[in-house]
């Protein structure tokens, strides 16, 4: 049954939400043994919420997500459920509050069934950088391959589950659309500031956003509708509402983005032809050639600042108190952070350091402005831009192990720039090559999510 059908039935009061929740929890537990999509399955919490909801429904509650099971990326806080962002340093942390997006979904009757697996703090594009003691999710189409990342658990479970379900993912530089593409589902990374960041375990504050991952564009749209809107708890939350225009007159194909693996290119070009929109090629040289360099200075700079609070005293894991502060701090971080986290701290601290700041961090901020200007110019002419989501098919774990750090970061080549510019982008499945999913990505101007939904639904219809 699809989400819409389920919600209609739930509202009629004919189904027991407790029973349907129980069934998806059973399925999640079974799938998790094989695929590692959850860091935590919140069974008791979900069943308790379901029981309460059944009572509310009997009294006439009409929430827009009544009874809908949702999973939430581990880096988004859920009150009463362990939320560790996939890091050993936060193991055992149980938030006393809900992220605003989670609260909004719960207020409409959604049931949180668990916290999904991810790269530690979101640092990765394959979900293989899981923290110490955490498991790596496997691709639903081939267990030898990666789900993409960093919201790998969200996308993997959305793809494989037989039950109606939507996931809340988080993107800093591509973490929603990348795993959506690799797992053959839809994912929306919304306009920066359109969904509150309150309750995210921060990666990079000027980049982070929460967005839905689900089987269909319609499901993503429904969840986005619920979670978006101004929030006084987030100083970067925007009061500008969504633009109403959903019509697409002209589409720009990002020229540089077709320089990808031939299998990916073939599926994307076929979809573009079938879509029947009025097309033109557009070149985005700054965004496509300098996005990675810019992102991998700004994102780690912000991350290294955010991670400073995990020092063994203020937040997170503690160790036996001994030595001076530096020794103690070093011991806690050495034992509880994974390798990629340490690398990001080194890169970010270096880029922000007195003496290097002008050459790296401030320079990157300037290039970021050029990227924003480049997109803004393109949107004077085009309603949406189109590109592949990721340049390759989902790789095998054995192949990822052989990648250099730079090659690892290059997976984000098509997704970092819309993120740097705070632009909404939607990935949907465009088809398959060698039985593996290929994602097509639409990018729109700020607050023009409606155009993305139009493009995405059209692409679903010609698949
Ligand atoms: N792969 C990118 C990174 O490692 C993006 C991850 C994200 O969006 N959280 O930073």
Boltz pocket constraint, residues with backbone or C-beta under 6 A from the ligand:
constraints:
  - pocket:
      binder: B
      contacts: [[A, 121], [A, 122], [A, 123], [A, 124], [A, 125], [A, 149], [A, 150], [A, 170], [A, 171], [A, 172], [A, 173], [A, 174], [A, 175], [A, 176], [A, 203], [A, 299], [A, 412]]
      max_distance: 6.0
